[in-house]
Amino acid sequence: MAKVAVVSGGTRGIGAAISKALQAAGYTAVANYAGNDEAAAKFKAETGIPVYKWDVANYKACAEGLSKVTHEVGPVEILVNNAGVTRDTMFHKMTPEQWYEVININLNSLFNMTRPVIEGMRERGFGRIVNISSINGQKGQVGQTNYTASKSGDIGFTKSLAQENAGKGITVNTVCPGYIATDMVKAVPKEVLEKSVLPLIPVRRLGEPEEVARCVVFLVAEESGYITGSTLTINGGQYMV
């Protein structure tokens, strides 16, 4: 039986590419989404991947949603924590709402999504958890104290959880994308991309969502069991660690 892989924020952008790549690799992919019913329905119709709607910032919703997936599809053996938002502004202008929304969705969701499935992974002696962070969680970024704090937290979460579960056949890793050609990035004016973004990237182009997805497929494979607590950067050489 194919392993069940749940991807949060899995119907659009990088998440959609990850869901599709996992399906193509032979896993039973399941995509979570938060609110865009039209995009989710279109994604399901095009891919056949089941979609489940719940708010990853809400622990009860995650526990109930993941329980439903377990009963309808199967036990969750692979979890990709991909859901994320930005609410950019300079810190001295940032509202509490802008801070807490980003922290809740980008960081607290890792607890909300992982806690309901970790005990089952430990009991079965197998699990793969991949957390999608960001280049800005590694180097920081002006106007993104909330986002950078959340994405840096994702990396710390990964390292600690990896150590706790290494003896149970569970790996936990982070992928840090740079500028990827998603709708959000492509909405930036062309002249801004060409003058202010691409010159900072040694390969002189944006990354593709499928390139991030291939990293995830590599990390969740059974053959990748010796890789845990790692941070895989995919940023075209923009920030090297």
Buried (B, 14 or more C-beta within 10 A) or exposed (E): EBBBBBBBBBBBBBBBBBBBBBBEBEBBBBBBBBEEEEBBEEBBEEBEBBBBBBBBBBBEBBBEBBEEBBEEBBBBBBBBBBBBBBBBBEEEEBEEEBBBBBBBBBBBBBBBBBEBBBEBBBEEEBBBBBBBBBBBBBBBBEBBBBBBBBBBBBBEBBBEBBEEBBEBBBBBBBBBBBBBBBEEBEEEEEEEBEEEBBEBBEEEEBBBBBBBBBBBBBBBBEEBEEBBBBBBBBBBEBBEE
